[in-house]
């Protein structure tokens, strides 16, 4: 790969949302990933222990993950506007689509867990909300992999030596 290509890539793949020279989006993506993963694990533990406190904990984890996902999405969208390389733009589009789908699914899961809202629709059982969360988690995991591809293969938000 010639130096002119790597110089061009450095210029076009620079993050647009940064704080103190560091990209902001990666600072926030860990929250929904960790919170939603923990919510799925908490649901699994509930099935074995039947401790009703775990149901409430899972609701809070999902809700906090939704807030974190929205914050991360704002900065991710700002970064997305700076992608000019077609292959990276395609990956960025799928990364965004999958994250939006995961956000919607976790929102649906939370709604179906709420006693006065969606819980009557599923007979106050946790099976459907849990399955919706698992599908949301799978989409989020695939999307996280695509986000990693943007960083490690396309150098999105990476400051190369000498910059």
Phi and psi in radians as a Rosetta constraint file:
Dihedral C 1 N 2 CA 2 C 2 CIRCULARHARMONIC -1.319 0.35
Dihedral N 2 CA 2 C 2 N 3 CIRCULARHARMONIC 2.779 0.35
Dihedral C 2 N 3 CA 3 C 3 CIRCULARHARMONIC -1.192 0.35
Dihedral N 3 CA 3 C 3 N 4 CIRCULARHARMONIC -0.493 0.35
Dihedral C 3 N 4 CA 4 C 4 CIRCULARHARMONIC -1.165 0.35
Dihedral N 4 CA 4 C 4 N 5 CIRCULARHARMONIC -0.611 0.35
Dihedral C 4 N 5 CA 5 C 5 CIRCULARHARMONIC -1.198 0.35
Dihedral N 5 CA 5 C 5 N 6 CIRCULARHARMONIC -0.803 0.35
Dihedral C 5 N 6 CA 6 C 6 CIRCULARHARMONIC -1.157 0.35
Dihedral N 6 CA 6 C 6 N 7 CIRCULARHARMONIC -0.611 0.35
Dihedral C 6 N 7 CA 7 C 7 CIRCULARHARMONIC -1.120 0.35
Dihedral N 7 CA 7 C 7 N 8 CIRCULARHARMONIC -0.754 0.35
Dihedral C 7 N 8 CA 8 C 8 CIRCULARHARMONIC -1.097 0.35
Dihedral N 8 CA 8 C 8 N 9 CIRCULARHARMONIC -0.760 0.35
Dihedral C 8 N 9 CA 9 C 9 CIRCULARHARMONIC -1.086 0.35
Dihedral N 9 CA 9 C 9 N 10 CIRCULARHARMONIC -0.736 0.35
Dihedral C 9 N 10 CA 10 C 10 CIRCULARHARMONIC -1.011 0.35
Dihedral N 10 CA 10 C 10 N 11 CIRCULARHARMONIC -0.732 0.35
Dihedral C 10 N 11 CA 11 C 11 CIRCULARHARMONIC -1.207 0.35
Dihedral N 11 CA 11 C 11 N 12 CIRCULARHARMONIC -0.817 0.35
Dihedral C 11 N 12 CA 12 C 12 CIRCULARHARMONIC -1.369 0.35
Dihedral N 12 CA 12 C 12 N 13 CIRCULARHARMONIC -0.365 0.35
Dihedral C 12 N 13 CA 13 C 13 CIRCULARHARMONIC -1.799 0.35
Dihedral N 13 CA 13 C 13 N 14 CIRCULARHARMONIC 0.248 0.35
Dihedral C 13 N 14 CA 14 C 14 CIRCULARHARMONIC -1.228 0.35
Dihedral N 14 CA 14 C 14 N 15 CIRCULARHARMONIC 2.422 0.35
Dihedral C 14 N 15 CA 15 C 15 CIRCULARHARMONIC -1.202 0.35
Dihedral N 15 CA 15 C 15 N 16 CIRCULARHARMONIC 2.533 0.35
Dihedral C 15 N 16 CA 16 C 16 CIRCULARHARMONIC -1.675 0.35
Dihedral N 16 CA 16 C 16 N 17 CIRCULARHARMONIC -0.354 0.35
Dihedral C 16 N 17 CA 17 C 17 CIRCULARHARMONIC -1.922 0.35
Dihedral N 17 CA 17 C 17 N 18 CIRCULARHARMONIC 1.849 0.35
Dihedral C 17 N 18 CA 18 C 18 CIRCULARHARMONIC -2.439 0.35
Dihedral N 18 CA 18 C 18 N 19 CIRCULARHARMONIC 2.768 0.35
Dihedral C 18 N 19 CA 19 C 19 CIRCULARHARMONIC -2.313 0.35
Dihedral N 19 CA 19 C 19 N 20 CIRCULARHARMONIC 2.117 0.35
Dihedral C 19 N 20 CA 20 C 20 CIRCULARHARMONIC 0.977 0.35
Dihedral N 20 CA 20 C 20 N 21 CIRCULARHARMONIC 0.623 0.35
Dihedral C 20 N 21 CA 21 C 21 CIRCULARHARMONIC 1.428 0.35
Dihedral N 21 CA 21 C 21 N 22 CIRCULARHARMONIC 0.018 0.35
Dihedral C 21 N 22 CA 22 C 22 CIRCULARHARMONIC -1.910 0.35
Dihedral N 22 CA 22 C 22 N 23 CIRCULARHARMONIC 2.450 0.35
Dihedral C 22 N 23 CA 23 C 23 CIRCULARHARMONIC -1.114 0.35
Dihedral N 23 CA 23 C 23 N 24 CIRCULARHARMONIC 2.408 0.35
Dihedral C 23 N 24 CA 24 C 24 CIRCULARHARMONIC -1.464 0.35
Dihedral N 24 CA 24 C 24 N 25 CIRCULARHARMONIC -0.690 0.35
Dihedral C 24 N 25 CA 25 C 25 CIRCULARHARMONIC -0.893 0.35
Dihedral N 25 CA 25 C 25 N 26 CIRCULARHARMONIC -0.847 0.35
Dihedral C 25 N 26 CA 26 C 26 CIRCULARHARMONIC -1.138 0.35
Dihedral N 26 CA 26 C 26 N 27 CIRCULARHARMONIC -0.344 0.35
Dihedral C 26 N 27 CA 27 C 27 CIRCULARHARMONIC -1.202 0.35
Dihedral N 27 CA 27 C 27 N 28 CIRCULARHARMONIC -0.473 0.35
Dihedral C 27 N 28 CA 28 C 28 CIRCULARHARMONIC -1.847 0.35
Dihedral N 28 CA 28 C 28 N 29 CIRCULARHARMONIC -0.335 0.35
Dihedral C 28 N 29 CA 29 C 29 CIRCULARHARMONIC -1.135 0.35
Dihedral N 29 CA 29 C 29 N 30 CIRCULARHARMONIC -0.409 0.35
Dihedral C 29 N 30 CA 30 C 30 CIRCULARHARMONIC -1.177 0.35
Dihedral N 30 CA 30 C 30 N 31 CIRCULARHARMONIC -0.485 0.35
Dihedral C 30 N 31 CA 31 C 31 CIRCULARHARMONIC -1.155 0.35
Dihedral N 31 CA 31 C 31 N 32 CIRCULARHARMONIC -0.965 0.35
Dihedral C 31 N 32 CA 32 C 32 CIRCULARHARMONIC -1.110 0.35
Dihedral N 32 CA 32 C 32 N 33 CIRCULARHARMONIC -0.619 0.35
Dihedral C 32 N 33 CA 33 C 33 CIRCULARHARMONIC -1.064 0.35
Dihedral N 33 CA 33 C 33 N 34 CIRCULARHARMONIC -0.874 0.35
Dihedral C 33 N 34 CA 34 C 34 CIRCULARHARMONIC -1.176 0.35
Dihedral N 34 CA 34 C 34 N 35 CIRCULARHARMONIC -0.766 0.35
Dihedral C 34 N 35 CA 35 C 35 CIRCULARHARMONIC -1.190 0.35
Dihedral N 35 CA 35 C 35 N 36 CIRCULARHARMONIC -0.770 0.35
Dihedral C 35 N 36 CA 36 C 36 CIRCULARHARMONIC -1.229 0.35
Dihedral N 36 CA 36 C 36 N 37 CIRCULARHARMONIC -0.632 0.35
Dihedral C 36 N 37 CA 37 C 37 CIRCULARHARMONIC -1.092 0.35
Dihedral N 37 CA 37 C 37 N 38 CIRCULARHARMONIC -0.779 0.35
Dihedral C 37 N 38 CA 38 C 38 CIRCULARHARMONIC -1.147 0.35
Dihedral N 38 CA 38 C 38 N 39 CIRCULARHARMONIC -0.588 0.35
Dihedral C 38 N 39 CA 39 C 39 CIRCULARHARMONIC -1.141 0.35
Dihedral N 39 CA 39 C 39 N 40 CIRCULARHARMONIC -0.712 0.35
Dihedral C 39 N 40 CA 40 C 40 CIRCULARHARMONIC -1.147 0.35
Dihedral N 40 CA 40 C 40 N 41 CIRCULARHARMONIC -0.734 0.35
Dihedral C 40 N 41 CA 41 C 41 CIRCULARHARMONIC -1.122 0.35
Dihedral N 41 CA 41 C 41 N 42 CIRCULARHARMONIC -0.716 0.35
Dihedral C 41 N 42 CA 42 C 42 CIRCULARHARMONIC -1.068 0.35
Dihedral N 42 CA 42 C 42 N 43 CIRCULARHARMONIC -0.721 0.35
Dihedral C 42 N 43 CA 43 C 43 CIRCULARHARMONIC -1.087 0.35
Dihedral N 43 CA 43 C 43 N 44 CIRCULARHARMONIC -0.739 0.35
Dihedral C 43 N 44 CA 44 C 44 CIRCULARHARMONIC -1.067 0.35
Dihedral N 44 CA 44 C 44 N 45 CIRCULARHARMONIC -0.778 0.35
Dihedral C 44 N 45 CA 45 C 45 CIRCULARHARMONIC -1.088 0.35
Dihedral N 45 CA 45 C 45 N 46 CIRCULARHARMONIC -0.671 0.35
Dihedral C 45 N 46 CA 46 C 46 CIRCULARHARMONIC -1.009 0.35
Dihedral N 46 CA 46 C 46 N 47 CIRCULARHARMONIC -0.709 0.35
Dihedral C 46 N 47 CA 47 C 47 CIRCULARHARMONIC -1.085 0.35
Dihedral N 47 CA 47 C 47 N 48 CIRCULARHARMONIC -0.466 0.35
Dihedral C 47 N 48 CA 48 C 48 CIRCULARHARMONIC -1.638 0.35
Dihedral N 48 CA 48 C 48 N 49 CIRCULARHARMONIC -0.575 0.35
Dihedral C 48 N 49 CA 49 C 49 CIRCULARHARMONIC -1.768 0.35
Dihedral N 49 CA 49 C 49 N 50 CIRCULARHARMONIC -0.469 0.35
Dihedral C 49 N 50 CA 50 C 50 CIRCULARHARMONIC 0.988 0.35
Dihedral N 50 CA 50 C 50 N 51 CIRCULARHARMONIC 0.599 0.35
Dihedral C 50 N 51 CA 51 C 51 CIRCULARHARMONIC -1.487 0.35
Dihedral N 51 CA 51 C 51 N 52 CIRCULARHARMONIC 1.973 0.35
Dihedral C 51 N 52 CA 52 C 52 CIRCULARHARMONIC -1.141 0.35
Dihedral N 52 CA 52 C 52 N 53 CIRCULARHARMONIC -0.340 0.35
Dihedral C 52 N 53 CA 53 C 53 CIRCULARHARMONIC -1.068 0.35
Dihedral N 53 CA 53 C 53 N 54 CIRCULARHARMONIC -0.534 0.35
Dihedral C 53 N 54 CA 54 C 54 CIRCULARHARMONIC -1.128 0.35
Dihedral N 54 CA 54 C 54 N 55 CIRCULARHARMONIC -0.536 0.35
Dihedral C 54 N 55 CA 55 C 55 CIRCULARHARMONIC -1.113 0.35
Dihedral N 55 CA 55 C 55 N 56 CIRCULARHARMONIC -0.801 0.35
Dihedral C 55 N 56 CA 56 C 56 CIRCULARHARMONIC -1.147 0.35
Dihedral N 56 CA 56 C 56 N 57 CIRCULARHARMONIC -0.740 0.35
Dihedral C 56 N 57 CA 57 C 57 CIRCULARHARMONIC -1.031 0.35
Dihedral N 57 CA 57 C 57 N 58 CIRCULARHARMONIC -0.769 0.35
Dihedral C 57 N 58 CA 58 C 58 CIRCULARHARMONIC -1.089 0.35
Dihedral N 58 CA 58 C 58 N 59 CIRCULARHARMONIC -0.692 0.35
Dihedral C 58 N 59 CA 59 C 59 CIRCULARHARMONIC -1.047 0.35
Dihedral N 59 CA 59 C 59 N 60 CIRCULARHARMONIC -0.792 0.35
Dihedral C 59 N 60 CA 60 C 60 CIRCULARHARMONIC -1.158 0.35
Dihedral N 60 CA 60 C 60 N 61 CIRCULARHARMONIC -0.666 0.35
Dihedral C 60 N 61 CA 61 C 61 CIRCULARHARMONIC -1.098 0.35
Dihedral N 61 CA 61 C 61 N 62 CIRCULARHARMONIC -0.768 0.35
Dihedral C 61 N 62 CA 62 C 62 CIRCULARHARMONIC -1.116 0.35
Dihedral N 62 CA 62 C 62 N 63 CIRCULARHARMONIC -0.801 0.35
Dihedral C 62 N 63 CA 63 C 63 CIRCULARHARMONIC -1.080 0.35
Dihedral N 63 CA 63 C 63 N 64 CIRCULARHARMONIC -0.770 0.35
Dihedral C 63 N 64 CA 64 C 64 CIRCULARHARMONIC -1.137 0.35
Dihedral N 64 CA 64 C 64 N 65 CIRCULARHARMONIC -0.647 0.35
Dihedral C 64 N 65 CA 65 C 65 CIRCULARHARMONIC -1.117 0.35
Dihedral N 65 CA 65 C 65 N 66 CIRCULARHARMONIC -0.646 0.35
Dihedral C 65 N 66 CA 66 C 66 CIRCULARHARMONIC -1.109 0.35
Dihedral N 66 CA 66 C 66 N 67 CIRCULARHARMONIC -0.787 0.35
Dihedral C 66 N 67 CA 67 C 67 CIRCULARHARMONIC -1.069 0.35
Dihedral N 67 CA 67 C 67 N 68 CIRCULARHARMONIC -0.819 0.35
Dihedral C 67 N 68 CA 68 C 68 CIRCULARHARMONIC -1.073 0.35
Dihedral N 68 CA 68 C 68 N 69 CIRCULARHARMONIC -0.675 0.35
Dihedral C 68 N 69 CA 69 C 69 CIRCULARHARMONIC -1.151 0.35
Dihedral N 69 CA 69 C 69 N 70 CIRCULARHARMONIC -0.679 0.35
Dihedral C 69 N 70 CA 70 C 70 CIRCULARHARMONIC -1.152 0.35
Dihedral N 70 CA 70 C 70 N 71 CIRCULARHARMONIC -0.754 0.35
Dihedral C 70 N 71 CA 71 C 71 CIRCULARHARMONIC -1.094 0.35
Dihedral N 71 CA 71 C 71 N 72 CIRCULARHARMONIC -0.815 0.35
Dihedral C 71 N 72 CA 72 C 72 CIRCULARHARMONIC -1.079 0.35
Dihedral N 72 CA 72 C 72 N 73 CIRCULARHARMONIC -0.663 0.35
Dihedral C 72 N 73 CA 73 C 73 CIRCULARHARMONIC -1.126 0.35
Dihedral N 73 CA 73 C 73 N 74 CIRCULARHARMONIC -0.658 0.35
Dihedral C 73 N 74 CA 74 C 74 CIRCULARHARMONIC -1.023 0.35
Dihedral N 74 CA 74 C 74 N 75 CIRCULARHARMONIC -0.852 0.35
Dihedral C 74 N 75 CA 75 C 75 CIRCULARHARMONIC -1.281 0.35
Dihedral N 75 CA 75 C 75 N 76 CIRCULARHARMONIC -0.551 0.35
Dihedral C 75 N 76 CA 76 C 76 CIRCULARHARMONIC -1.130 0.35
Dihedral N 76 CA 76 C 76 N 77 CIRCULARHARMONIC -0.679 0.35
Dihedral C 76 N 77 CA 77 C 77 CIRCULARHARMONIC -1.132 0.35
Dihedral N 77 CA 77 C 77 N 78 CIRCULARHARMONIC -0.706 0.35
Dihedral C 77 N 78 CA 78 C 78 CIRCULARHARMONIC -1.076 0.35
Dihedral N 78 CA 78 C 78 N 79 CIRCULARHARMONIC -0.777 0.35
Dihedral C 78 N 79 CA 79 C 79 CIRCULARHARMONIC -1.126 0.35
Dihedral N 79 CA 79 C 79 N 80 CIRCULARHARMONIC -0.678 0.35
Dihedral C 79 N 80 CA 80 C 80 CIRCULARHARMONIC -1.028 0.35
Dihedral N 80 CA 80 C 80 N 81 CIRCULARHARMONIC -0.615 0.35
Dihedral C 80 N 81 CA 81 C 81 CIRCULARHARMONIC -1.146 0.35
Dihedral N 81 CA 81 C 81 N 82 CIRCULARHARMONIC -0.313 0.35
Dihedral C 81 N 82 CA 82 C 82 CIRCULARHARMONIC -1.635 0.35
Dihedral N 82 CA 82 C 82 N 83 CIRCULARHARMONIC -0.005 0.35
Dihedral C 82 N 83 CA 83 C 83 CIRCULARHARMONIC -1.434 0.35
Dihedral N 83 CA 83 C 83 N 84 CIRCULARHARMONIC 2.123 0.35
Dihedral C 83 N 84 CA 84 C 84 CIRCULARHARMONIC -2.016 0.35
Dihedral N 84 CA 84 C 84 N 85 CIRCULARHARMONIC -0.330 0.35
Dihedral C 84 N 85 CA 85 C 85 CIRCULARHARMONIC -1.280 0.35
Dihedral N 85 CA 85 C 85 N 86 CIRCULARHARMONIC 2.154 0.35
Dihedral C 85 N 86 CA 86 C 86 CIRCULARHARMONIC -0.984 0.35
Dihedral N 86 CA 86 C 86 N 87 CIRCULARHARMONIC -0.746 0.35
Dihedral C 86 N 87 CA 87 C 87 CIRCULARHARMONIC -1.134 0.35
Dihedral N 87 CA 87 C 87 N 88 CIRCULARHARMONIC -0.724 0.35
Dihedral C 87 N 88 CA 88 C 88 CIRCULARHARMONIC -1.199 0.35
Dihedral N 88 CA 88 C 88 N 89 CIRCULARHARMONIC -0.626 0.35
Dihedral C 88 N 89 CA 89 C 89 CIRCULARHARMONIC -1.115 0.35
Dihedral N 89 CA 89 C 89 N 90 CIRCULARHARMONIC -0.725 0.35
Dihedral C 89 N 90 CA 90 C 90 CIRCULARHARMONIC -1.062 0.35
Dihedral N 90 CA 90 C 90 N 91 CIRCULARHARMONIC -0.797 0.35
Dihedral C 90 N 91 CA 91 C 91 CIRCULARHARMONIC -1.125 0.35
Dihedral N 91 CA 91 C 91 N 92 CIRCULARHARMONIC -0.746 0.35
Dihedral C 91 N 92 CA 92 C 92 CIRCULARHARMONIC -1.057 0.35
Dihedral N 92 CA 92 C 92 N 93 CIRCULARHARMONIC -0.668 0.35
Dihedral C 92 N 93 CA 93 C 93 CIRCULARHARMONIC -1.109 0.35
Dihedral N 93 CA 93 C 93 N 94 CIRCULARHARMONIC -0.789 0.35
Dihedral C 93 N 94 CA 94 C 94 CIRCULARHARMONIC -1.189 0.35
Dihedral N 94 CA 94 C 94 N 95 CIRCULARHARMONIC -0.660 0.35
Dihedral C 94 N 95 CA 95 C 95 CIRCULARHARMONIC -1.008 0.35
Dihedral N 95 CA 95 C 95 N 96 CIRCULARHARMONIC -0.804 0.35
Dihedral C 95 N 96 CA 96 C 96 CIRCULARHARMONIC -1.170 0.35
Dihedral N 96 CA 96 C 96 N 97 CIRCULARHARMONIC -0.815 0.35
Dihedral C 96 N 97 CA 97 C 97 CIRCULARHARMONIC -1.016 0.35
Dihedral N 97 CA 97 C 97 N 98 CIRCULARHARMONIC -0.824 0.35
Dihedral C 97 N 98 CA 98 C 98 CIRCULARHARMONIC -1.147 0.35
Dihedral N 98 CA 98 C 98 N 99 CIRCULARHARMONIC -0.658 0.35
Dihedral C 98 N 99 CA 99 C 99 CIRCULARHARMONIC -1.170 0.35
Dihedral N 99 CA 99 C 99 N 100 CIRCULARHARMONIC -0.690 0.35
Dihedral C 99 N 100 CA 100 C 100 CIRCULARHARMONIC -1.120 0.35
Dihedral N 100 CA 100 C 100 N 101 CIRCULARHARMONIC -0.749 0.35
Dihedral C 100 N 101 CA 101 C 101 CIRCULARHARMONIC -1.089 0.35
Dihedral N 101 CA 101 C 101 N 102 CIRCULARHARMONIC -0.747 0.35
Dihedral C 101 N 102 CA 102 C 102 CIRCULARHARMONIC -1.105 0.35
Dihedral N 102 CA 102 C 102 N 103 CIRCULARHARMONIC -0.732 0.35
Dihedral C 102 N 103 CA 103 C 103 CIRCULARHARMONIC -1.062 0.35
Dihedral N 103 CA 103 C 103 N 104 CIRCULARHARMONIC -0.781 0.35
Dihedral C 103 N 104 CA 104 C 104 CIRCULARHARMONIC -1.103 0.35
Dihedral N 104 CA 104 C 104 N 105 CIRCULARHARMONIC -0.777 0.35
Dihedral C 104 N 105 CA 105 C 105 CIRCULARHARMONIC -1.116 0.35
Dihedral N 105 CA 105 C 105 N 106 CIRCULARHARMONIC -0.733 0.35
Dihedral C 105 N 106 CA 106 C 106 CIRCULARHARMONIC -1.184 0.35
Dihedral N 106 CA 106 C 106 N 107 CIRCULARHARMONIC -0.571 0.35
Dihedral C 106 N 107 CA 107 C 107 CIRCULARHARMONIC -1.118 0.35
Dihedral N 107 CA 107 C 107 N 108 CIRCULARHARMONIC -0.742 0.35
Dihedral C 107 N 108 CA 108 C 108 CIRCULARHARMONIC -1.106 0.35
Dihedral N 108 CA 108 C 108 N 109 CIRCULARHARMONIC -0.765 0.35
Dihedral C 108 N 109 CA 109 C 109 CIRCULARHARMONIC -1.037 0.35
Dihedral N 109 CA 109 C 109 N 110 CIRCULARHARMONIC -0.771 0.35
Dihedral C 109 N 110 CA 110 C 110 CIRCULARHARMONIC -1.115 0.35
Dihedral N 110 CA 110 C 110 N 111 CIRCULARHARMONIC -0.771 0.35
Dihedral C 110 N 111 CA 111 C 111 CIRCULARHARMONIC -1.024 0.35
Dihedral N 111 CA 111 C 111 N 112 CIRCULARHARMONIC -0.753 0.35
Dihedral C 111 N 112 CA 112 C 112 CIRCULARHARMONIC -1.241 0.35
Dihedral N 112 CA 112 C 112 N 113 CIRCULARHARMONIC -0.199 0.35
Dihedral C 112 N 113 CA 113 C 113 CIRCULARHARMONIC -1.651 0.35
Dihedral N 113 CA 113 C 113 N 114 CIRCULARHARMONIC -0.207 0.35
Dihedral C 113 N 114 CA 114 C 114 CIRCULARHARMONIC -1.434 0.35
Dihedral N 114 CA 114 C 114 N 115 CIRCULARHARMONIC 2.131 0.35
Dihedral C 114 N 115 CA 115 C 115 CIRCULARHARMONIC -0.931 0.35
Dihedral N 115 CA 115 C 115 N 116 CIRCULARHARMONIC -0.789 0.35
Dihedral C 115 N 116 CA 116 C 116 CIRCULARHARMONIC -1.623 0.35
Dihedral N 116 CA 116 C 116 N 117 CIRCULARHARMONIC 0.113 0.35
Dihedral C 116 N 117 CA 117 C 117 CIRCULARHARMONIC -2.166 0.35
Dihedral N 117 CA 117 C 117 N 118 CIRCULARHARMONIC -1.608 0.35
Dihedral C 117 N 118 CA 118 C 118 CIRCULARHARMONIC -1.592 0.35
Dihedral N 118 CA 118 C 118 N 119 CIRCULARHARMONIC -0.282 0.35
Dihedral C 118 N 119 CA 119 C 119 CIRCULARHARMONIC -1.002 0.35
Dihedral N 119 CA 119 C 119 N 120 CIRCULARHARMONIC -0.673 0.35
Dihedral C 119 N 120 CA 120 C 120 CIRCULARHARMONIC -1.072 0.35
Dihedral N 120 CA 120 C 120 N 121 CIRCULARHARMONIC -0.471 0.35
Dihedral C 120 N 121 CA 121 C 121 CIRCULARHARMONIC -1.147 0.35
Dihedral N 121 CA 121 C 121 N 122 CIRCULARHARMONIC -0.466 0.35
Dihedral C 121 N 122 CA 122 C 122 CIRCULARHARMONIC -1.972 0.35
Dihedral N 122 CA 122 C 122 N 123 CIRCULARHARMONIC 0.344 0.35
Dihedral C 122 N 123 CA 123 C 123 CIRCULARHARMONIC 1.149 0.35
Dihedral N 123 CA 123 C 123 N 124 CIRCULARHARMONIC 0.497 0.35
Dihedral C 123 N 124 CA 124 C 124 CIRCULARHARMONIC 1.050 0.35
Dihedral N 124 CA 124 C 124 N 125 CIRCULARHARMONIC 0.400 0.35
Dihedral C 124 N 125 CA 125 C 125 CIRCULARHARMONIC -1.715 0.35
Dihedral N 125 CA 125 C 125 N 126 CIRCULARHARMONIC 2.740 0.35
Dihedral C 125 N 126 CA 126 C 126 CIRCULARHARMONIC -1.684 0.35
Dihedral N 126 CA 126 C 126 N 127 CIRCULARHARMONIC -0.124 0.35
Dihedral C 126 N 127 CA 127 C 127 CIRCULARHARMONIC -1.058 0.35
Dihedral N 127 CA 127 C 127 N 128 CIRCULARHARMONIC -0.883 0.35
Dihedral C 127 N 128 CA 128 C 128 CIRCULARHARMONIC -1.180 0.35
Dihedral N 128 CA 128 C 128 N 129 CIRCULARHARMONIC -0.828 0.35
Dihedral C 128 N 129 CA 129 C 129 CIRCULARHARMONIC -1.013 0.35
Dihedral N 129 CA 129 C 129 N 130 CIRCULARHARMONIC -0.646 0.35
Dihedral C 129 N 130 CA 130 C 130 CIRCULARHARMONIC -1.130 0.35
Dihedral N 130 CA 130 C 130 N 131 CIRCULARHARMONIC -0.797 0.35
Dihedral C 130 N 131 CA 131 C 131 CIRCULARHARMONIC -1.106 0.35
Dihedral N 131 CA 131 C 131 N 132 CIRCULARHARMONIC -0.676 0.35
Dihedral C 131 N 132 CA 132 C 132 CIRCULARHARMONIC -1.098 0.35
Dihedral N 132 CA 132 C 132 N 133 CIRCULARHARMONIC -0.726 0.35
Dihedral C 132 N 133 CA 133 C 133 CIRCULARHARMONIC -1.108 0.35
Dihedral N 133 CA 133 C 133 N 134 CIRCULARHARMONIC -0.708 0.35
Dihedral C 133 N 134 CA 134 C 134 CIRCULARHARMONIC -1.108 0.35
Dihedral N 134 CA 134 C 134 N 135 CIRCULARHARMONIC -0.755 0.35
Dihedral C 134 N 135 CA 135 C 135 CIRCULARHARMONIC -1.111 0.35
Dihedral N 135 CA 135 C 135 N 136 CIRCULARHARMONIC -0.745 0.35
Dihedral C 135 N 136 CA 136 C 136 CIRCULARHARMONIC -1.055 0.35
Dihedral N 136 CA 136 C 136 N 137 CIRCULARHARMONIC -0.709 0.35
Dihedral C 136 N 137 CA 137 C 137 CIRCULARHARMONIC -1.137 0.35
Dihedral N 137 CA 137 C 137 N 138 CIRCULARHARMONIC -0.720 0.35
Dihedral C 137 N 138 CA 138 C 138 CIRCULARHARMONIC -1.085 0.35
Dihedral N 138 CA 138 C 138 N 139 CIRCULARHARMONIC -0.774 0.35
Dihedral C 138 N 139 CA 139 C 139 CIRCULARHARMONIC -1.084 0.35
Dihedral N 139 CA 139 C 139 N 140 CIRCULARHARMONIC -0.716 0.35
Dihedral C 139 N 140 CA 140 C 140 CIRCULARHARMONIC -1.119 0.35
Dihedral N 140 CA 140 C 140 N 141 CIRCULARHARMONIC -0.696 0.35
Dihedral C 140 N 141 CA 141 C 141 CIRCULARHARMONIC -1.140 0.35
Dihedral N 141 CA 141 C 141 N 142 CIRCULARHARMONIC -0.727 0.35
Dihedral C 141 N 142 CA 142 C 142 CIRCULARHARMONIC -1.123 0.35
Dihedral N 142 CA 142 C 142 N 143 CIRCULARHARMONIC -0.758 0.35
Dihedral C 142 N 143 CA 143 C 143 CIRCULARHARMONIC -1.111 0.35
Dihedral N 143 CA 143 C 143 N 144 CIRCULARHARMONIC -0.682 0.35
Dihedral C 143 N 144 CA 144 C 144 CIRCULARHARMONIC -1.080 0.35
Dihedral N 144 CA 144 C 144 N 145 CIRCULARHARMONIC -0.661 0.35
Dihedral C 144 N 145 CA 145 C 145 CIRCULARHARMONIC -1.101 0.35
Dihedral N 145 CA 145 C 145 N 146 CIRCULARHARMONIC -0.723 0.35
Dihedral C 145 N 146 CA 146 C 146 CIRCULARHARMONIC -1.147 0.35
Dihedral N 146 CA 146 C 146 N 147 CIRCULARHARMONIC -0.656 0.35
Dihedral C 146 N 147 CA 147 C 147 CIRCULARHARMONIC -1.084 0.35
Dihedral N 147 CA 147 C 147 N 148 CIRCULARHARMONIC -0.698 0.35
Dihedral C 147 N 148 CA 148 C 148 CIRCULARHARMONIC -1.099 0.35
Dihedral N 148 CA 148 C 148 N 149 CIRCULARHARMONIC -0.655 0.35
Dihedral C 148 N 149 CA 149 C 149 CIRCULARHARMONIC -1.115 0.35
Dihedral N 149 CA 149 C 149 N 150 CIRCULARHARMONIC -0.672 0.35
Dihedral C 149 N 150 CA 150 C 150 CIRCULARHARMONIC -1.073 0.35
Dihedral N 150 CA 150 C 150 N 151 CIRCULARHARMONIC -0.659 0.35
Dihedral C 150 N 151 CA 151 C 151 CIRCULARHARMONIC -1.374 0.35
Dihedral N 151 CA 151 C 151 N 152 CIRCULARHARMONIC -0.916 0.35
Dihedral C 151 N 152 CA 152 C 152 CIRCULARHARMONIC -1.400 0.35
Dihedral N 152 CA 152 C 152 N 153 CIRCULARHARMONIC -0.564 0.35
Dihedral C 152 N 153 CA 153 C 153 CIRCULARHARMONIC -1.696 0.35
Dihedral N 153 CA 153 C 153 N 154 CIRCULARHARMONIC -0.665 0.35
Dihedral C 153 N 154 CA 154 C 154 CIRCULARHARMONIC -1.809 0.35
Dihedral N 154 CA 154 C 154 N 155 CIRCULARHARMONIC -0.024 0.35
Dihedral C 154 N 155 CA 155 C 155 CIRCULARHARMONIC 1.083 0.35
Dihedral N 155 CA 155 C 155 N 156 CIRCULARHARMONIC 0.507 0.35
Dihedral C 155 N 156 CA 156 C 156 CIRCULARHARMONIC -1.101 0.35
Dihedral N 156 CA 156 C 156 N 157 CIRCULARHARMONIC 2.136 0.35
Dihedral C 156 N 157 CA 157 C 157 CIRCULARHARMONIC 1.327 0.35
Dihedral N 157 CA 157 C 157 N 158 CIRCULARHARMONIC 0.135 0.35
Dihedral C 157 N 158 CA 158 C 158 CIRCULARHARMONIC -1.643 0.35
Dihedral N 158 CA 158 C 158 N 159 CIRCULARHARMONIC 2.289 0.35
Dihedral C 158 N 159 CA 159 C 159 CIRCULARHARMONIC -1.612 0.35
Dihedral N 159 CA 159 C 159 N 160 CIRCULARHARMONIC 1.977 0.35
Dihedral C 159 N 160 CA 160 C 160 CIRCULARHARMONIC -1.327 0.35
Dihedral N 160 CA 160 C 160 N 161 CIRCULARHARMONIC 2.680 0.35
Dihedral C 160 N 161 CA 161 C 161 CIRCULARHARMONIC -0.963 0.35
Dihedral N 161 CA 161 C 161 N 162 CIRCULARHARMONIC 2.427 0.35
Dihedral C 161 N 162 CA 162 C 162 CIRCULARHARMONIC 1.529 0.35
Dihedral N 162 CA 162 C 162 N 163 CIRCULARHARMONIC 0.057 0.35
